Amino acid sequence: MLGDKIQFLRKRKGLSITRLSAITGVSKSYISYIERNKQKSPSLVILLKLSKALDVELQELVCYMEGRGGQETIPGTIENII
């Protein structure tokens, strides 16, 4: 799930939720909500901020949000979201 992936990437970079929040401008509570899989479809703007801070392609997070685990290209995924 998306939240599990974000938590894994955050911990891999050695970031706390507080630090990730400071880097991205996304609130700690929102990041926590995503990581606990309570928020399953954050906006593309939020995903872009997180992907930059976590040094991964936006495509990887979008595909996890869609349940594809990074197996599809961004244009195809965005078309499905819209």
N, CA, C and O atoms as CSV, one atom per row, in Angstrom:
chain,resi,resn,atom,element,x,y,z
A,1,MET,N,N,0.837,-1.188,0.000
A,1,MET,CA,C,0.000,0.000,0.000
A,1,MET,C,C,0.885,1.255,0.000
A,1,MET,O,O,2.054,1.211,0.382
A,2,LEU,N,N,0.308,2.345,-0.428
A,2,LEU,CA,C,1.042,3.595,-0.548
A,2,LEU,C,C,1.672,4.011,0.782
A,2,LEU,O,O,2.846,4.379,0.825
A,3,GLY,N,N,0.908,3.955,1.849
A,3,GLY,CA,C,1.418,4.382,3.150
A,3,GLY,C,C,2.622,3.577,3.594
A,3,GLY,O,O,3.581,4.124,4.138
A,4,ASP,N,N,2.568,2.281,3.362
A,4,ASP,CA,C,3.697,1.418,3.720
A,4,ASP,C,C,4.940,1.797,2.924
A,4,ASP,O,O,6.046,1.818,3.464
A,5,LYS,N,N,4.758,2.094,1.654
A,5,LYS,CA,C,5.878,2.475,0.788
A,5,LYS,C,C,6.485,3.793,1.251
A,5,LYS,O,O,7.707,3.917,1.328
A,6,ILE,N,N,5.657,4.766,1.555
A,6,ILE,CA,C,6.167,6.070,2.002
A,6,ILE,C,C,6.904,5.917,3.323
A,6,ILE,O,O,7.972,6.502,3.505
A,7,GLN,N,N,6.355,5.145,4.239
A,7,GLN,CA,C,7.019,4.933,5.521
A,7,GLN,C,C,8.375,4.239,5.316
A,7,GLN,O,O,9.365,4.616,5.943
A,8,PHE,N,N,8.417,3.243,4.451
A,8,PHE,CA,C,9.663,2.548,4.152
A,8,PHE,C,C,10.704,3.517,3.597
A,8,PHE,O,O,11.849,3.534,4.048
A,9,LEU,N,N,10.298,4.324,2.611
A,9,LEU,CA,C,11.223,5.271,1.995
A,9,LEU,C,C,11.703,6.317,3.003
A,9,LEU,O,O,12.879,6.681,3.011
A,10,ARG,N,N,10.805,6.790,3.839
A,10,ARG,CA,C,11.165,7.788,4.856
A,10,ARG,C,C,12.193,7.220,5.821
A,10,ARG,O,O,13.198,7.867,6.118
A,11,LYS,N,N,11.943,6.020,6.306
A,11,LYS,CA,C,12.869,5.396,7.259
A,11,LYS,C,C,14.204,5.066,6.594
A,11,LYS,O,O,15.258,5.176,7.220
A,12,ARG,N,N,14.157,4.663,5.328
A,12,ARG,CA,C,15.384,4.357,4.597
A,12,ARG,C,C,16.284,5.585,4.512
A,12,ARG,O,O,17.509,5.470,4.552
A,13,LYS,N,N,15.666,6.765,4.394
A,13,LYS,CA,C,16.434,8.016,4.345
A,13,LYS,C,C,16.789,8.531,5.736
A,13,LYS,O,O,17.485,9.537,5.875
A,14,GLY,N,N,16.304,7.832,6.770
A,14,GLY,CA,C,16.608,8.238,8.137
A,14,GLY,C,C,15.858,9.485,8.577
A,14,GLY,O,O,16.339,10.242,9.420
A,15,LEU,N,N,14.670,9.698,8.002
A,15,LEU,CA,C,13.877,10.887,8.324
A,15,LEU,C,C,12.763,10.559,9.302
A,15,LEU,O,O,12.113,9.519,9.195
A,16,SER,N,N,12.553,11.440,10.239
A,16,SER,CA,C,11.370,11.345,11.097
A,16,SER,C,C,10.199,11.973,10.351
A,16,SER,O,O,10.388,12.669,9.353
A,17,ILE,N,N,9.001,11.723,10.838
A,17,ILE,CA,C,7.835,12.383,10.237
A,17,ILE,C,C,7.975,13.896,10.385
A,17,ILE,O,O,7.616,14.651,9.482
A,18,THR,N,N,8.498,14.330,11.524
A,18,THR,CA,C,8.680,15.761,11.759
A,18,THR,C,C,9.618,16.375,10.721
A,18,THR,O,O,9.346,17.452,10.190
A,19,ARG,N,N,10.709,15.692,10.439
A,19,ARG,CA,C,11.682,16.213,9.459
A,19,ARG,C,C,11.101,16.194,8.043
A,19,ARG,O,O,11.279,17.145,7.282
A,20,LEU,N,N,10.405,15.106,7.694
A,20,LEU,CA,C,9.779,15.030,6.373
A,20,LEU,C,C,8.748,16.144,6.212
A,20,LEU,O,O,8.618,16.733,5.139
A,21,SER,N,N,8.028,16.423,7.276
A,21,SER,CA,C,7.053,17.502,7.253
A,21,SER,C,C,7.728,18.847,7.009
A,21,SER,O,O,7.240,19.663,6.228
A,22,ALA,N,N,8.849,19.070,7.679
A,22,ALA,CA,C,9.575,20.339,7.520
A,22,ALA,C,C,10.110,20.482,6.095
A,22,ALA,O,O,10.097,21.578,5.536
A,23,ILE,N,N,10.574,19.395,5.514
A,23,ILE,CA,C,11.130,19.435,4.160
A,23,ILE,C,C,10.040,19.672,3.115
A,23,ILE,O,O,10.240,20.426,2.163
A,24,THR,N,N,8.893,19.031,3.296
A,24,THR,CA,C,7.846,19.061,2.275
A,24,THR,C,C,6.792,20.143,2.473
A,24,THR,O,O,6.142,20.562,1.516
A,25,GLY,N,N,6.624,20.591,3.699
A,25,GLY,CA,C,5.533,21.528,3.987
A,25,GLY,C,C,4.199,20.821,4.169
A,25,GLY,O,O,3.158,21.470,4.269
A,26,VAL,N,N,4.226,19.501,4.211
A,26,VAL,CA,C,3.017,18.698,4.446
A,26,VAL,C,C,2.948,18.451,5.956
A,26,VAL,O,O,3.958,18.107,6.569
A,27,SER,N,N,1.790,18.620,6.549
A,27,SER,CA,C,1.688,18.496,8.001
A,27,SER,C,C,2.056,17.095,8.488
A,27,SER,O,O,1.870,16.101,7.786
A,28,LYS,N,N,2.587,17.051,9.718
A,28,LYS,CA,C,2.956,15.770,10.327
A,28,LYS,C,C,1.753,14.848,10.422
A,28,LYS,O,O,1.857,13.650,10.160
A,29,SER,N,N,0.624,15.403,10.794
A,29,SER,CA,C,-0.564,14.568,10.956
A,29,SER,C,C,-1.019,13.988,9.619
A,29,SER,O,O,-1.487,12.850,9.565
A,30,TYR,N,N,-0.884,14.757,8.543
A,30,TYR,CA,C,-1.289,14.253,7.228
A,30,TYR,C,C,-0.349,13.142,6.762
A,30,TYR,O,O,-0.793,12.128,6.224
A,31,ILE,N,N,0.960,13.345,6.974
A,31,ILE,CA,C,1.922,12.302,6.615
A,31,ILE,C,C,1.635,11.037,7.418
A,31,ILE,O,O,1.657,9.935,6.870
A,32,SER,N,N,1.370,11.189,8.695
A,32,SER,CA,C,1.049,10.044,9.545
A,32,SER,C,C,-0.213,9.342,9.051
A,32,SER,O,O,-0.284,8.114,9.018
A,33,TYR,N,N,-1.184,10.124,8.676
A,33,TYR,CA,C,-2.445,9.582,8.160
A,33,TYR,C,C,-2.201,8.770,6.884
A,33,TYR,O,O,-2.783,7.702,6.697
A,34,ILE,N,N,-1.342,9.286,6.020
A,34,ILE,CA,C,-0.994,8.558,4.797
A,34,ILE,C,C,-0.277,7.262,5.146
A,34,ILE,O,O,-0.613,6.198,4.625
A,35,GLU,N,N,0.721,7.357,6.036
A,35,GLU,CA,C,1.514,6.180,6.387
A,35,GLU,C,C,0.675,5.082,7.058
A,35,GLU,O,O,0.978,3.897,6.925
A,36,ARG,N,N,-0.351,5.475,7.761
A,36,ARG,CA,C,-1.231,4.484,8.408
A,36,ARG,C,C,-2.329,4.007,7.461
A,36,ARG,O,O,-3.246,3.293,7.867
A,37,ASN,N,N,-2.227,4.407,6.202
A,37,ASN,CA,C,-3.179,4.020,5.160
A,37,ASN,C,C,-4.608,4.457,5.462
A,37,ASN,O,O,-5.570,3.821,5.032
A,38,LYS,N,N,-4.729,5.552,6.207
A,38,LYS,CA,C,-6.049,6.148,6.454
A,38,LYS,C,C,-6.412,7.097,5.310
A,38,LYS,O,O,-7.585,7.255,4.971
A,39,GLN,N,N,-5.398,7.722,4.723
A,39,GLN,CA,C,-5.577,8.579,3.549
A,39,GLN,C,C,-4.977,7.810,2.382
A,39,GLN,O,O,-3.757,7.709,2.259
A,40,LYS,N,N,-5.827,7.275,1.535
A,40,LYS,CA,C,-5.361,6.394,0.470
A,40,LYS,C,C,-5.155,7.087,-0.862
A,40,LYS,O,O,-4.570,6.506,-1.776
A,41,SER,N,N,-5.627,8.318,-0.987
A,41,SER,CA,C,-5.472,8.998,-2.272
A,41,SER,C,C,-5.113,10.467,-2.080
A,41,SER,O,O,-5.924,11.353,-2.352
A,42,PRO,N,N,-3.885,10.723,-1.606
A,42,PRO,CA,C,-3.454,12.120,-1.506
A,42,PRO,C,C,-3.333,12.730,-2.895
A,42,PRO,O,O,-3.194,12.010,-3.884
A,43,SER,N,N,-3.386,14.034,-2.969
A,43,SER,CA,C,-3.312,14.717,-4.263
A,43,SER,C,C,-1.949,14.507,-4.910
A,43,SER,O,O,-0.974,14.152,-4.249
A,44,LEU,N,N,-1.909,14.735,-6.208
A,44,LEU,CA,C,-0.648,14.635,-6.937
A,44,LEU,C,C,0.365,15.669,-6.439
A,44,LEU,O,O,1.570,15.419,-6.475
A,45,VAL,N,N,-0.108,16.811,-5.981
A,45,VAL,CA,C,0.790,17.838,-5.435
A,45,VAL,C,C,1.495,17.298,-4.199
A,45,VAL,O,O,2.707,17.461,-4.050
A,46,ILE,N,N,0.741,16.656,-3.312
A,46,ILE,CA,C,1.326,16.066,-2.099
A,46,ILE,C,C,2.300,14.956,-2.488
A,46,ILE,O,O,3.403,14.883,-1.948
A,47,LEU,N,N,1.901,14.102,-3.412
A,47,LEU,CA,C,2.782,13.016,-3.841
A,47,LEU,C,C,4.062,13.555,-4.473
A,47,LEU,O,O,5.133,12.976,-4.285
A,48,LEU,N,N,3.967,14.639,-5.208
A,48,LEU,CA,C,5.148,15.240,-5.813
A,48,LEU,C,C,6.104,15.746,-4.730
A,48,LEU,O,O,7.311,15.518,-4.811
A,49,LYS,N,N,5.574,16.421,-3.732
A,49,LYS,CA,C,6.407,16.914,-2.628
A,49,LYS,C,C,7.094,15.751,-1.917
A,49,LYS,O,O,8.287,15.815,-1.619
A,50,LEU,N,N,6.341,14.695,-1.650
A,50,LEU,CA,C,6.915,13.538,-0.968
A,50,LEU,C,C,7.947,12.835,-1.836
A,50,LEU,O,O,9.000,12.428,-1.344
A,51,SER,N,N,7.654,12.691,-3.113
A,51,SER,CA,C,8.600,11.995,-3.999
A,51,SER,C,C,9.926,12.743,-4.085
A,51,SER,O,O,10.989,12.123,-4.092
A,52,LYS,N,N,9.868,14.054,-4.151
A,52,LYS,CA,C,11.110,14.844,-4.200
A,52,LYS,C,C,11.914,14.675,-2.919
A,52,LYS,O,O,13.128,14.474,-2.963
A,53,ALA,N,N,11.239,14.755,-1.786
A,53,ALA,CA,C,11.927,14.634,-0.498
A,53,ALA,C,C,12.484,13.233,-0.276
A,53,ALA,O,O,13.510,13.064,0.384
A,54,LEU,N,N,11.808,12.234,-0.825
A,54,LEU,CA,C,12.214,10.844,-0.617
A,54,LEU,C,C,13.100,10.318,-1.749
A,54,LEU,O,O,13.489,9.150,-1.744
A,55,ASP,N,N,13.415,11.170,-2.706
A,55,ASP,CA,C,14.287,10.827,-3.838
A,55,ASP,C,C,13.781,9.641,-4.651
A,55,ASP,O,O,14.536,8.729,-4.986
A,56,VAL,N,N,12.498,9.672,-4.958
A,56,VAL,CA,C,11.928,8.663,-5.848
A,56,VAL,C,C,11.127,9.383,-6.928
A,56,VAL,O,O,10.744,10.543,-6.771
A,57,GLU,N,N,10.887,8.687,-8.003
A,57,GLU,CA,C,10.078,9.244,-9.082
A,57,GLU,C,C,8.621,9.334,-8.630
A,57,GLU,O,O,8.133,8.473,-7.897
A,58,LEU,N,N,7.944,10.371,-9.069
A,58,LEU,CA,C,6.516,10.519,-8.784
A,58,LEU,C,C,5.763,9.280,-9.233
A,58,LEU,O,O,4.843,8.825,-8.555
A,59,GLN,N,N,6.150,8.742,-10.363
A,59,GLN,CA,C,5.510,7.548,-10.921
A,59,GLN,C,C,5.445,6.416,-9.900
A,59,GLN,O,O,4.434,5.720,-9.799
A,60,GLU,N,N,6.518,6.237,-9.150
A,60,GLU,CA,C,6.547,5.142,-8.182
A,60,GLU,C,C,5.441,5.295,-7.128
A,60,GLU,O,O,4.765,4.323,-6.792
A,61,LEU,N,N,5.260,6.503,-6.613
A,61,LEU,CA,C,4.224,6.714,-5.595
A,61,LEU,C,C,2.831,6.650,-6.190
A,61,LEU,O,O,1.920,6.096,-5.575
A,62,VAL,N,N,2.652,7.210,-7.380
A,62,VAL,CA,C,1.345,7.176,-8.028
A,62,VAL,C,C,0.920,5.734,-8.266
A,62,VAL,O,O,-0.234,5.370,-8.040
A,63,CYS,N,N,1.848,4.929,-8.717
A,63,CYS,CA,C,1.523,3.521,-8.997
A,63,CYS,C,C,1.205,2.760,-7.718
A,63,CYS,O,O,0.349,1.875,-7.728
A,64,TYR,N,N,1.876,3.085,-6.620
A,64,TYR,CA,C,1.527,2.453,-5.345
A,64,TYR,C,C,0.135,2.888,-4.907
A,64,TYR,O,O,-0.624,2.094,-4.352
A,65,MET,N,N,-0.195,4.146,-5.158
A,65,MET,CA,C,-1.524,4.631,-4.804
A,65,MET,C,C,-2.588,3.860,-5.570
A,65,MET,O,O,-3.665,3.577,-5.047
A,66,GLU,N,N,-2.274,3.527,-6.808
A,66,GLU,CA,C,-3.206,2.787,-7.650
A,66,GLU,C,C,-3.132,1.278,-7.409
A,66,GLU,O,O,-3.884,0.511,-8.012
A,67,GLY,N,N,-2.220,0.855,-6.523
A,67,GLY,CA,C,-2.097,-0.565,-6.221
A,67,GLY,C,C,-1.305,-1.348,-7.235
A,67,GLY,O,O,-1.457,-2.565,-7.345
A,68,ARG,N,N,-0.444,-0.648,-7.992
A,68,ARG,CA,C,0.324,-1.324,-9.039
A,68,ARG,C,C,1.789,-1.480,-8.689
A,68,ARG,O,O,2.533,-2.113,-9.438
A,69,GLY,N,N,2.226,-0.916,-7.560
A,69,GLY,CA,C,3.601,-1.105,-7.127
A,69,GLY,C,C,4.664,-0.656,-8.106
A,69,GLY,O,O,5.717,-1.288,-8.194
A,70,GLY,N,N,4.424,0.411,-8.840
A,70,GLY,CA,C,5.437,0.971,-9.724
A,70,GLY,C,C,5.556,0.279,-11.068
A,70,GLY,O,O,6.612,0.347,-11.696
A,71,GLN,N,N,4.517,-0.377,-11.524
A,71,GLN,CA,C,4.603,-1.174,-12.739
A,71,GLN,C,C,4.011,-0.498,-13.978
A,71,GLN,O,O,3.871,-1.148,-15.014
A,72,GLU,N,N,3.672,0.747,-13.899
A,72,GLU,CA,C,3.039,1.422,-15.027
A,72,GLU,C,C,3.646,2.798,-15.212
A,72,GLU,O,O,4.212,3.357,-14.272
A,73,THR,N,N,3.539,3.340,-16.386
A,73,THR,CA,C,4.093,4.668,-16.627
A,73,THR,C,C,3.146,5.740,-16.096
A,73,THR,O,O,1.949,5.507,-15.930
A,74,ILE,N,N,3.697,6.893,-15.840
A,74,ILE,CA,C,2.894,7.998,-15.313
A,74,ILE,C,C,1.763,8.402,-16.241
A,74,ILE,O,O,0.640,8.544,-15.757
A,75,PRO,N,N,1.969,8.597,-17.534
A,75,PRO,CA,C,0.834,9.028,-18.364
A,75,PRO,C,C,-0.350,8.079,-18.273
A,75,PRO,O,O,-1.487,8.537,-18.155
A,76,GLY,N,N,-0.122,6.778,-18.323
A,76,GLY,CA,C,-1.211,5.834,-18.220
A,76,GLY,C,C,-1.898,5.896,-16.866
A,76,GLY,O,O,-3.121,5.779,-16.778
A,77,THR,N,N,-1.120,6.078,-15.822
A,77,THR,CA,C,-1.681,6.139,-14.475
A,77,THR,C,C,-2.491,7.414,-14.275
A,77,THR,O,O,-3.582,7.364,-13.708
A,78,ILE,N,N,-1.980,8.548,-14.729
A,78,ILE,CA,C,-2.698,9.811,-14.566
A,78,ILE,C,C,-4.022,9.767,-15.304
A,78,ILE,O,O,-5.029,10.269,-14.803
A,79,GLU,N,N,-4.033,9.177,-16.474
A,79,GLU,CA,C,-5.299,9.053,-17.214
A,79,GLU,C,C,-6.320,8.279,-16.393
A,79,GLU,O,O,-7.502,8.623,-16.404
A,80,ASN,N,N,-5.892,7.253,-15.689
A,80,ASN,CA,C,-6.811,6.476,-14.854
A,80,ASN,C,C,-7.292,7.255,-13.653
A,80,ASN,O,O,-8.430,7.068,-13.223
A,81,ILE,N,N,-6.470,8.120,-13.099
A,81,ILE,CA,C,-6.849,8.921,-11.939
A,81,ILE,C,C,-7.880,9.964,-12.330
A,81,ILE,O,O,-8.872,10.172,-11.632
A,82,ILE,N,N,-7.627,10.626,-13.476
A,82,ILE,CA,C,-8.512,11.683,-13.946
A,82,ILE,C,C,-9.762,11.041,-14.468
A,82,ILE,O,O,-10.669,11.737,-14.924
